């Protein structure tokens, strides 16, 4: 089995890489550059309007204050699980402007992987998915199809839907978290958890699911499904007033 990782540089990417490397020591990583903030803001304004985007920006500015010591808790959660979010010094890493670039397509075609693990990238175009015969897999921080998009764990708590506060490992297609489901797992939160610790807990549950999915592929026993019991919904970043309202009313942090 040849495994490639397409990702952005983040704690969750290195958690995933460090967990997979003992089984796949030749694993290779390509990191894409994040979309510039100015382009992101322009896209968001075009999609959502100026007022919601102002609220989203204010929320991101206030987030470190709102979540307090989340950084220390994130580190404890990772360490207590026996995982590491450190970038390995000896791993082979390439970089590209975008996962949808010609450079990335050529890399995929040349390497001929069996599995491509995706982590935190922009939406991958159909021609990139077709650049090789690999199965593309993603760990999504939300239970699909009800919590597609971003911050699926937070939005489940926001909706009072703790039964669907969890993580999904799914096949990647050219939609936004619309691929066939392989595994899902609900997670439980504690009073000290918040917006910044939910994703770590989701990945701590999701990484073993990813390992299991890869094992299923290796053993030709991969099974997928689509859920019809949940309405599909796409979620975006919360605004500051959405966050404060639900925190004050229901204690959702």
Secondary structure, DSSP 8 states (H G I E B T S, - for coil): --EEEEE-SSHHHHHHHHHHHTT-TT-EEEEE----HHHHHHHHHHHH-HHHHHHHHHHHHHHHHHHTTHHHHHHHHHHHTT---S--TT--EEEES-TTSHHHHHHHHHH--SEEEEES-----HHHHTSSS-EEEEEESS-TTTTEES-HHHHHHHTT-GGG-EEEEEE--SSSS-S-EEEEEE----TT--HHHHHHHHHHHHHHHHHHHHHHHHTT----B--SSS---EE----HHHHHHHHHHH---
